[in-house]
Amino acid sequence: MNVTISLDDELCRLARHRAVDAKTSLSGWLAQLVKKEVLKSEPRREANLLDVLGDSEAGEVALEIPRFKESLPPADLHA
């Protein structure tokens, strides 16, 4: 997809130098920056059981199953 951006002359000059140093075009260098920022900012959420059950490749996902014995008070069976 083509996107048009506007940069002031000095910023464009500096960015072109960075692209040359990275042995890529200005467009390629900007695409790398955008990709890095987008992937970095994606919120990471924990997998839940429904995600794992619906994913045939989720066999390596570690699920932590809470231990109810530790989190609930003992039941009074004599009441």
N, C-alpha and C positions, 0 to 999 in steps of 0.2 A: 504494500500500500504506500502510496506517495503522500507525504505530509509537507506542508510549507510552514517554515518557522521564520521569525524575524529576529535578527541579532544585530546589535550595533557593530560598527566597523571594527573597533578594537577587540571586542569579544570574539568576533568571527575570525580575526587574524590570529589571536591566541589559540582558539580552538583548532584552526587549521594546522598550526604548528604541533599541537598535541597529537592530532591525527597522523601527521607525517612521522612523528616520533614513534607512534604505535604501528607504523607501516600499514596504514589503512586510509580510506577516504574519510572526509569529514562526515559524510552520511553514515558510513559504517561505524565510525567512532561514536557518533551521537546515538546510533541504534544500540551499541553496546552499553553506553551509559544508561539509557532508558531501560533496557532489559535488566541491568543490574539493580536499578532502583525499584523497579516494579516487583521483581522477585524478592528483594530484601524486605519490602514493605507489606507483603502478603501476610495476613495474620495466620499463625500456625495454630490449629485447633487439635485437640486430642481426638483420637478415633473413638467412636462409641461402638457398642455392640452391633447396632444396625449397619453401620458403615462396614464393619468387618464381615458380617454375614452376607452382605450384598457384593463383596469384592472377592473374586476367586484368587487374587494374587496377594491377599492380606495375611498369608500364613505366617509371616515373620513379624507381625505387629504384636507387641507385648501388651496384653490387657491386664490391668490390675483389678482384681475382683475384691471388693471390700469384704472384710470379715465382720459379719454381723455380731458374732459372739463378743467381739471386743467393743463394738460401738453401742450395743443395746444393754440396758440393765437386765439382770437375770429375772426371769418370770417367777411370780409367786404362785406356785401350783396348789398351795394349801388354802387359798382364799376362797 
